[in-house]
């Protein structure tokens, strides 16, 4: 794995990178590697050839069982098919 030193980075940009990394729950290094891979066109891709995203990974497994049940009840109406609409 290669290492890269970045010189000439403004204090403003460094602060912003730290802020984005903190809000994203990743290290500054991971954030910078991700940005560079996307810019270079070498970012990992999903099996179907689409970009691989991890945008919701931090939410995985964070709901309690009660929250899951409440959400499932709240969206149950969206699971019904309106036969009249599909005629």
Number of C-alpha atoms within 10 A of each C-alpha: 2 3 5 6 4 6 6 5 8 9 9 8 10 11 11 12 17 17 13 14 17 13 9 13 12 13 14 17 12 12 18 14 14 15 13 13 13 13 10 9 9 10 16 14 11 10 8 7 8 9 12 12 11 7 8 7 9 11 8 7 8 10 11 9 10 9 11 12 11 11 12 11 10 10 10 9 9 8 7 8 9 9 7 6 6 6 5
